[in-house]
């Protein structure tokens, strides 16, 4: 079973809540580049895409949505 970085999972949750990387970065006090790098590491660890491009925006894939729910479960437990 994979062990995911809780900080990266928190970032993923904020991205979903704020509906974007830039707004999440502001909320978390990080650069957009740092947020992007965290998500790239999560995708590499998962071995699947978490986001898909929709025009100029990125949207969570079904795997990304499941990972958000998993992260919420871990953080609230």
C-alpha positions as CSV (number, residue, x, y, z in Angstrom):
1,X,0.0,0.0,0.0
2,X,1.3,3.5,-0.9
3,X,2.0,6.0,1.7
4,X,1.2,9.5,0.5
5,X,2.6,12.7,1.8
6,X,-0.1,14.3,4.0
7,X,1.0,17.8,3.0
8,X,0.6,17.0,-0.6
9,X,-2.8,15.6,0.0
10,X,-3.8,18.7,1.9
11,X,-2.6,20.8,-1.1
12,X,-4.7,18.6,-3.4
13,X,-7.8,19.2,-1.2
14,X,-7.2,23.0,-1.3
15,X,-6.8,22.9,-5.1
16,X,-10.2,21.3,-5.4
17,X,-11.8,23.6,-2.9
18,X,-10.3,26.8,-4.4
19,X,-10.8,25.4,-8.0
20,X,-7.3,26.1,-9.1
21,X,-3.6,26.0,-8.5
22,X,-3.1,29.7,-8.2
23,X,-5.8,30.3,-5.6
24,X,-4.6,27.2,-3.7
25,X,-1.0,28.5,-3.7
26,X,-2.2,31.9,-2.3
27,X,-4.3,30.1,0.4
28,X,-1.3,27.9,1.4
29,X,1.3,30.6,1.2
30,X,3.3,28.7,-1.5
31,X,4.3,29.5,-5.0
32,X,2.3,28.1,-7.8
33,X,5.4,26.3,-8.9
34,X,5.7,24.5,-5.5
35,X,2.1,23.5,-5.7
36,X,2.5,22.1,-9.2
37,X,5.6,20.2,-8.2
38,X,3.8,18.6,-5.3
39,X,1.0,17.5,-7.6
40,X,3.5,16.1,-10.1
41,X,5.1,14.0,-7.3
42,X,1.7,12.7,-6.3
43,X,0.9,11.8,-9.9
44,X,4.2,10.0,-10.2
45,X,3.6,8.1,-6.9
46,X,0.1,7.2,-7.9
47,X,1.2,6.2,-11.4
48,X,-1.9,7.8,-12.9
49,X,-3.0,11.3,-13.9
50,X,-4.7,13.3,-11.2
51,X,-5.5,16.2,-13.4
52,X,-6.5,16.6,-17.0
53,X,-6.3,19.8,-19.0
54,X,-9.5,21.5,-20.0
55,X,-8.6,24.5,-22.1
56,X,-6.4,26.7,-19.9
57,X,-7.6,25.0,-16.7
58,X,-6.9,21.7,-15.1
59,X,-9.7,19.5,-13.8
60,X,-9.5,16.5,-11.4
61,X,-9.7,13.1,-13.1
62,X,-11.7,10.3,-11.5
63,X,-8.5,9.1,-9.8
64,X,-7.9,12.6,-8.6
65,X,-11.3,12.9,-7.1
66,X,-10.8,9.5,-5.3
67,X,-7.5,10.7,-4.0
68,X,-9.2,13.9,-2.6
69,X,-11.7,11.8,-0.8
70,X,-9.0,9.5,0.6
71,X,-7.0,12.6,1.7
72,X,-10.0,14.0,3.5
73,X,-10.5,10.7,5.3
74,X,-6.9,10.6,6.4
75,X,-6.8,14.2,7.6
76,X,-10.1,13.9,9.5
77,X,-9.2,10.6,11.2
